[in-house]
């Protein structure tokens, strides 16, 4: 998020895959400290662009208060995420299971966008693993079974063991 104006207004950048004002959403969660999320109620929201929303949160009434929320991660409850994200968006793969040549490697916990590829973060035997999702590794996406099938380069998972 970024702040603008003097009355606590914010600009929320999102990767939901479609224009949205989050109409009907009452609250979102701000990750103040890693792993600690606090709910904030939405006072008003309107579309700025395909990936940005003007946002006014209850209790955030000054430029300084808004400044404390800059660069913080924003989370939606899962049902809200499903409602507001585009079904074709790469971020809609959150929660899908990563299947590597028939072996379930675990649920996709995060999608990380980089300039030349996407990475799926999974928990591999208690360790964070980053798996590339691109044309050479991605086999198919099964939306009904909530699975992402990949063929990983030899030795990639060894790095995380």
N, C-alpha and C positions, 0 to 999 in steps of 0.2 A: 504494500500500500504506500501511497504517497499522500502528503497533505497539500491542500491549496486553500487560499482564502484565510480569513481571520476568525471564523466561527466554528472551527473544528471539522470542516469538510475534508473528505478523503477521496482519493481516486484508487479504486481497486482494480488491479490487473488480474485477469483470470484466463484460464485455459479450458473453458467449458465447451469450446467448439462451436458456439453460436452466440449471437447477440442476445443479451438478456438484461433485464432490470431487476431480476430476482423478485418480481412482483409476487406478493403473497408470502414471501419468506419473512418470518418474524425475527429470527436471530441467526447469528453466525458465531463462530468460535475463533478467537485470536490466540495464537501460540505466543504467549508473553515470554516464557522461558521454555527451552527445549523440553517437550513432553508435557507441558502444563498449559492447558487451554482454558480461557475464560469466555463465557458467553457475553455477547454484546447485542442489544436489541436495535433493530434497524428503524430509524426515524423516517428516513426517505432514501430512495435510490432511483437513479435514472440512467439510461444508456448514454455513454460517451462515445464508444466505438465498438467494433466487433469484439474486442478483448478488454474493454475498460468500462467501469461503472462509476458514476459520481455517487458517493455514499455519505450519509449523515447518520451517525450512531448516537443513541441516547447516552447522555452523560459526557459526551466529547464535544465541548462547547467552545474551546479555545484552540488557537494555533499550536500552543504548547502541548495540550492534551493530545491533539492529533499527531504531533511530532513524535510522541512516545509510541505510536502504533506504526510508524514508518518502518518499512522493510520487515514487517512481521508476517509470518505465514497465517493464512486464513483457511479455516476448515468449515465444511458443511456437514450436517448430520447425513448419514448414508441415504436416507429416503429423499432428502432435499437434493443431494448430489445427483441421484438418479433422475429426479424431476427436471433439474435445470441444465444438465449436461447433454450435449448432442450424442446420440447413440453411435455415430461414426467417429467421434473424437477419440484420439489415442488415450486420453485420460479416463475414458469409460472402461478401460481394461483393469482399473484398480479392483482388487479382490478376485480377479480371474486367477486360475492356477496355471503356472508355467510348466509345460510338459516338454521335457527334453528326450526325444527319441523314445517315447512311451513311459518315461519315468516322471512322476509328479515331483517337481522340485520345490513346491510351495506356492503360497498366494503372493501375488504382486502387491507390495505394500506401498510403492510410490513409483511414479513415472517421472523420469528426469529428462528434460529436453536439453539437448546440446546442439550446436550448429549443424553437425553432420549426421547425428544419430539420436535415437531415443534409448534410454537405459531403463530397465525394470529393476527395482530394488526388491530383493527377496531375502528371507531369512533361511540360510542354508546351514542346517545343523548348529544353530545358535550364533552364526556369524553373518554379517551383512554381506550380500553378494550383489554385484551390479552386472546385469545381463544385457548385452546389446540387442536391440530390436531393429533390424534393418532388412533390406531385401535379401541378403545372403543368409541370415539366420532364421528369419520368420517363415514358417511353413504354411500355417493357417490359423485362423481365429474361429473357434467354435463358440458362438454367443449363447447357444442353448445350454451347453455344458459348462459355460464360463471357463474355457480353456484357451490358452495361447500355446500353440505347438511350435517348437523351435528345434533347430539342429545347431548345436554349439560347436565352436572350434575345439579340436582336441586340446586337452590340458587347461581349458579356461576355468573349469570348476576346481581344478587342483590348486589354483592360487588361493582359494578360499578355505581350503581344508587344513 
